[in-house]
Structure formats: C-alpha cells, structure tokens
C-alpha cells in the first residue's frame, strides 16, 4: 500500500510524453510524434513538473532545452519505456513508416565513411536521423535515449553501454605538394624541428591529434603553436590543400587526396599512431529492429575502411 503522504509515481502516459519532448526538443514535435495536440503536451508536462517538483525543460524561442533533472529522468525511464513500446508494438504508428534510427558520431567520420556506406539501407526504406558532436556528450545522449548508435572515439567505461571496435584510424602527417617539396628531405635529415616555422593547421588550440603524433612518432613534445584552428577536420584538410601549412589527419579522410598527389605524406613511420573507434549502443535487444540492421551493416562495411 502506498504510504500516506508519499509521492505517487508519475503516470506512464506523462513519462511517454516527457520522453517524446526530450527526444524531439519541442512540445510541437512531441505532439506530432504522439498524435496529440500541442496544448495537451504542454498540460501534461506541467503536470509532470508539479509531480516531480522540479523544472524539466527551459522554454526557448524555438523549442525547449532539457534541464539536468530531465537528463537524469530520461536516463532512468528511457530503457524501460523503449522496451515496453517494443513489446506492445507501440514504437511506430500502425501502417506508418518505420521509426528512424538515430545515429551519432564525429561529423567527419559520419560524412566520409558511415553515411555513404548506409546509402543502400536508406534506399531499402530505413530512415536515419544523424547527430554530430564530441564523444562524451554523444554517449550521455545515448544513455538518455536520444541516440540509438554512437560512433565513439574512446571505449565507454562501465557496463551501462555496449561497445564493439569499429575501425582503426591511422594518422598521417600531410602538406601540399609545394610545402612537401621544401620539407620532406630536411625533415628526414634534421627531424621535426624543421617544421616549427611552418604554419600548423589543427583541430583545436590544444593540438590534440598533432601532439599525439609528435609523442608517438618523434618521441618528443610538440612546441609550435597553431596558425589555424578549425573544429572540423574537413576544414583542416581544405586549408592544407590550399597551401596554408601542414597538419595531421586520419588517413580515411585524405586517402583520395594522397592517391592523387593533391596532398603528400611528409613522413612514413614504421609504427604510425592509431586510434580505435567503437560502435556503441545500449545493452539488450533494440526496440527498433532497424537499429540492428544499421549496426551490422556498419560493422561489415568497416572491414573495407
């Protein structure tokens, strides 16, 4: 028996509506997903906020943003609600299109490798919703149910997520042909110090990829500052192609340019630095069978990357 004065657990319908708002980012989007009116969704969220005694969403000019309380609630209820929806067949509208698969990962890898590989599945009727970002934030979204699959640049810790190796990324020190003609022989003869006066194009101010390359290949600390920072490796590649300087890129991103001679590898170490990416999902059988199809297709396609 419920003790007198104890809070009642939220109604399942309120939690379903909450999860739809959380995943769609707006009351209007949730209403469309659930076949409800927007005022009904608003009323239900107000009721849930009264029951929990906490604000769940911050109203924005466009849509809503979840609070930390909403993040925690979504992480708790999403797995159970997804399983319940799968068991009752309530995960998609009868006769309607199948639910989309929510895939997330680094923008460069998804656009260069994953999305072209998944084109046959899209042609076969699978729908995709793609998000990009940094691994830690995407894994938090996966735990909360905003994503079905995440390509992560590190293996997640703990047992709340299931990860399998997807692909090994090899890093290459590259420059345009004009810079390479000036640098390759001095680099081989004198070492990496000859690169210090040359503009360095990199992903971020703290030089994460370049620092790792210097430590792994040259056994020393990289001391030159960045001339250009671009938070997208495709932008880094574009700047280097145009002759802005040199950089370190994953080979998958510049393999075509290297083959054509538009970019030149400045150094070919016997043991290049490698980073393993992982395909991550929540444990258990997904409620949407297309999640498994996308997962298996990516793992198969990765053998050729």
N, C-alpha and C positions, 0 to 999 in steps of 0.2 A: 504494500500500500504506500502511496506517496505521502511522505511526512507532511504534516500541516505546516504551511508557510514555505515549503521548499519550492524552488522554481520548476515549472513544468518544462520538459524538453520541447524544443521547437517542433512545430508541425512539419511533416515531411514535405508538404507542398511549399511551405515557406523556404525550406532548405533547397528544394529543386529550383525555385525562382532565384534564390540567392546565388546559386552556382551558375545559373544562366547569365545573370547580371555580371558576375565576377569574370566569366569567360568571354562575354561579348563586349564588356566595357561600357555598356549603356543600358538604361531601362528600356529604351526603344528596341534595341537589338534583342534583348531578352524577351520582350513581348512578342516579337516576330518569331523567335525560336519556339516559344511555348504556345503560340496561338492565343495569347491573352491581349487585353487592351493595355496600353501604357499606364493609364491611371491605376489599373488593378495591380500591376507590378510595383508601382510606387507605394500603394497602400500596403502591399504585402511586406515590402522592405521596411517601411516604417513600423509595422507590427513586429517584425523580427528584431529591429533595433530596440524597440521597447522591451521585448522579452529578454534580450541579452544585456540590456542596459548599456550598450556601447554603440558608438557610431561605426558603421561598416563601410560606408562609401562617402567620399568627398565629392560634392557636386562640382563639375567643371563646366565651362561654356559649351563644350562638346563632350557628352558622356560623363562618366564617373571614374574616380580612381579609388582602388581599394585601400583601406587603412591596414595597419599592421594586424589589427584584430581580425579583419576579413581574410588576410593571408593565412593566419593561423586556423581560422574556422574552415576555410576551403581545403587546407591540407588535411584536416581531420575528416571532413564529410565526403570529399570528392571520391575517394576509392569505393566507399560503400554505396554511394548513390550511383556511380557508374556500373557497379556490379548488379545493383537492383534493376537499373534500366535495361541492362543486357538480358537479365533473367526474365523480365516481363515483356521484352520486345518493345520497350518504350524509348529506345535510344534514337529512333528516327520516325518520322510520320509515316503512317501506312500508305503505301503506294508512292511515297515521295522518294526523292533521291537519297542515296546512302549518305550517312554523316561524313563530313570531311575528315581527313587525317591531318592532325596538327603537328607539323614538323618544324624543328627549330635547330639553329646552329650558327656557326660563323658565316657571315654573308658571302665571303669569297669562296669557301668550300661548297656551300649550297648552290651558288650560281654557276660555278665552274664544273662541278662533278655531280652533285646529287640530283639537281633538277633535270639536267639532260638525261641522266640515267633513268629517271622516273617517268619520262615522257610516254613510253609505251603503256604504262599503267593508267596515266591520265586519259590517253586515247581509248582505253578499255573501260572508262567510266569512273575511275577513282578520282575523288576530289581532294585537293591539297590546300591547306592554309599554312603559309610559311612565315615564320618569325625569325629574326636575326638578333644577335647580341653576344655578350660575353658569357662564358660557360657558367659561372656561379649563379648569375641571375636567371639564366635559362633553366638550370637544374632546380632552382627554387620554384619556377613556374611549372616545371614538370611535377614536382611533389604536390603542388596546389591544384593540378589538373588542367592547367591552361594549355599544356602540350601533351602529345602522345609519345613522341620520339624526339630525342635531342642528340645531336652530334656534339660531343664534348671533347675539349682538348686535353682534359685530365680525367682520370677514373674517379668517379664519385666515391666518397668514403661512406662506411656504414652499410646497412642492409635494407635501407628504405627504397633503394633503386637498384635495378639490374643492368649491368653494363657488359658489353662484349667488344673486343677490339674490332675496329672497322678498317683502318688504313694507317700505314706508317708514312709520315710526311718527311721527306728529305729536304734539307735546307741548302741553298746554293748561293754563293757569293757572285753577284752579277753586276754588269755595267754595259753601257752601249759600246758598239764596236770602236768608236773613236777613243773613249776612255780606256778600253781594253788594250788597244794598241800601245798606249803610253804606260800602262800599269802592269801588265802580266809579267814581263821579264824582270823589272825591278822588284815586284812582289816576290817572285821566286828566288831572287838573289839576296834581297835585303830583309824580307819579312814584312809583316803588316804595318810597320811604322810608315812605309811609303804611302799608305792610304790616308793618313791623318790629315794632310792638307786638302784632300779631295772631298767635295760635298757628300755627306751621308744622308740618304733619304730613308726614313724609317717609319714604323707604325705608330710609335708613341715616344714621348720625351725621354722615358727611361730606357729606351733602346732594347726591349726585351728579346727580340729574335737575334739582333746583331750581337748583343752581349753574350748570349748563349753560344753563338758561332765562334766568337773570339776565344771564349773559355775552353770550348771543346776542341777546336782545331788548332789554335795557336798557343793555348795554354797560358794565356795572359789576359789582363783586364783591358777592355775597350775604353779608351780615354777621350776619344774625339766626340764633340757634341754633334747633334743632328742639325743639318742645314734645312731640311724639310721634314715635317711630320704630317702624316695623312692617316686617319683612323680607319683605313680600308686598304688592304694590300693591293687591290686593283689600282688604286690611285698611286701607290708607291711604284708599282710596275710602270704605269703610264709616265710618271716623272722620269724614271730611269731610262725608259725607251726614248724619251725626248732629249736625253743627254744631260739631265740635271746632276748626275753623280752616280754613286754606286749604292747597292743595298744587298740585303739577304732576303731571299724569297723562298717559299716552298716550291719544290720542283713542279708539282702538278699545275701551279699557276703560271709558270713561264716555260713549260716544256715546248710548246709550239714556237715561241719566240727564239728559244735556244736552237731548235732544229732549223729554223730559217736563217739564223745568224743575226737577227734583229737585236738579240741580247747575247752576251758572251760570258761564260763562266770564267772568273778570274783565277780560280783555284780549284783543283780537283783532289781533295784529300782522300786517303785510303779509307778513312772512317768518318764520313760526314755525319753531322748531328741529325738525329731522327727524333720526331715526336709522334707518338701514337694517339690517334683519335679513337673515341669509343662511341658506340651507338647505345643510348641509354633509354630505358623505359621503366615504368612502374612494374613491380613484380605481379605475377598472376596472368591469367588469360585476359587480353583486352576485350572490352565490351564490343568494340567495333572490329570485325574480322579483317577489315582492310588495313588496320594498323600492322597486323602480322604480314600481310602481303607486301606492304611497303618496306617493312623491316627486312624480310627475306630477300627482296629484290635488291636493296641497297647492299646487303652483305654479299650477295652474288656478284653485283657489279664492281664491288671494291677489289675483287681479285685482279681486275684489269687496270686499276689505278696505280 
